Amino acid sequence: MDSKRLILFIALSFGILFFWQKWMSQRFPQPANAPTASAPAGSDLPSAAPRAAGAGAAASSAAPDTGRLQSGERIHVKTDLYDAQIDSVGGDLRRVALLKHGMPGEPNKPFVMLTDGKDHVYVAQTGLLGEGLPTHKAVFTAEQREYALAPGQNALSVRLTAAGPAGVQIAKVYTFHRGQYLVDVKYEIVNGGSKPLTASAYYRLLRDGQTDNPGFFGAHTFTGPAIYTEAGKFQKADFAKLDKGTAEYVKAAKDGWVAMIQHYFASAWVASPKGQPSLCGPRDCRYEMKRLSDGLYSAGVIVDLPTIAAGGKFDASMPLFVGPQETRILDQVAPGFDLIKDYGIFTIFSKPLFWVLDQIHKVVGNWGWAIILLTVLIKAVFYPLAATSYRSMARMRKLAPRMEQLKERHGDDKVKFQQAVMEMYKTEKVNPLGGCLPMLVQIPIFIALYWALIAAVELRQAPWMFWIHDLSVKDPYFVLPILMAVSMYIQTSLSPPPPDPMQAKMMKIMPLAFSVFFLFFPAGLVLYYVVNNVLSILQQWWITRGIDNEDKQAKTDKPKKPAPPKKPA
């Protein structure tokens, strides 16, 4: 096995991944938004389990219905990070545009994350379960229709009120904070009635099954709901599992959070904010992921509130995260919240690699140059392994003419040919695997960096220089893929040719085939491979040059045989 076979192995591996993904997408297609006859019908309201004798009936008194949204008046809220709309029906957060992130292909237009449009539904809802208490179907009123975070103002509150049972006053308060993607959502309940009030609060994310997935070479990032608890850790369920009712997760815990995840962005209700006590109270929070009867999907958490005595008051609050999957932001939200950033199966390598990349970016201030410097750093760390590999390949290249002679000598007798080759390797002290094994060690690092760059929202719409204005999308002029093909061809010419003519032809075609694949890869990822190839070529040239000099020196230093003594005349 030589380096050429290793490259062929890597190419075949990528091909297998690609066709595996195609097969999986055909076998388990993403669900359509329309309901199907076999889809399990779900109640629009969370399944509130009885909490005490007589309380279950009150909590479950609302009749099941569909998740179809109703609309009323809109309350417009604008902060330094959000352009948001709250609907008077349910007090739902119906639309959120992220002002610091642009739409795909339109960086100057704010990215719309939550929406209740005709083509896409994705909203944040809350409600109270209890006799006569307002659910997400109730009508709320606000003091004004427009709210804006003023210069120098650190927080903005939007107060909504709704009618409750006799004597009970309900207020729902959104508090937006400057520079934060966490919104505090609080219920203020005043029991002005004559008897104790028992209630539960539910917080959920409602969306359809649309996905926005890059799918580069079969590497699809996850889209769907996820739950984290200390007992069950990180558990996610794609929409297909919710359709079949086969999703498995911890349904009750005293901590955790529930989220809807997509490529680059996420939303979540956080029951255990970082540095704060859990909001679940003495009873467990109850988590729920399900498909509703009209094809929408619900992921939420239910919190049982303490019994509120007559004349008493209670406030129930839950933070809502709506924003990008930036590592520095995720680390500050909740325990385990960084897991929503999908690094695939190589998380153990991808996370530290991205951490190093982020530290470099803090110094240079440009993600393109940070990728280049990270590539240089990785090559420096693996230089001893690369040197071993390139030395072996250089020795193998020197033996190529002798190998051709052996092939001509033994003709079609492959057994004798292989025996002669192995004897030559033994005599020349060359390990045929020496060029492969060091490269195999590096493959997990290369794949991990691939996932790190795919998942990094920090690279989204981040410019490098010249024509590269977004490192997360393909090179618009395909300059980097062409450089990738050229660098691969140079590497191929520097490596020893395989003895098999068919393999030799495949190695010549390989740069062209890879360049076609890389046409559609993110520019940041192709930039890494181009720089990596250039550095590899320089390393290989330098080591090969050193070996040539060593051989020349060895010939020079080789003692000459003494001349035979002259015969006497």
ABEGO torsion letter per residue (X at the ends): XBAAAAAAAAAAAAAAAAAAAAAAAAABBBBBABBBAABBBBBABBBBBBABBGAAAAAAABBBBBABBBBBBBBBBBBAABBBBBBABGGBBABBBBAABBBBGBAABBBBABBABAABBBBBBBBBBEBGBBBAABBBBBABABBBBBBGBABBBBBBBBBBBBGBBBBBBBBBBBGBABBBBBBBBBBABABBBBBBBBBBBBBBABBBBAGBGGBBBBBEBBBBBAAAEBBBBBAAAAAAGABBBBABBABEBBBBBBBGBBBBBBABBBGBBBAAEABBBBBBBBBBAAGBBBBBBBBBBBBBBBGBBBBBBBBBBBEBBBAAAAAAABBGAAAABBAEAAAAAAAAAAAAAAAAAAAAGBAAAAAAAAAAAAAAAAAAAAAAAAAAAAAAAAAAAAAAAAAAAAEABAAAAAAAAAAAAAAAGBBAAAAAAAAAAAAAAAAAAAAAAAABAAABGBBBBEABABAABBBAAGAAAAAAAAAAAAAAAABBBBABAAAAAAAAAAAAAAAAAAAABBAAAAAAAAAAAAAAAAAAAAAAAAAAAAAAAAAAABBBBBBBBBBBX
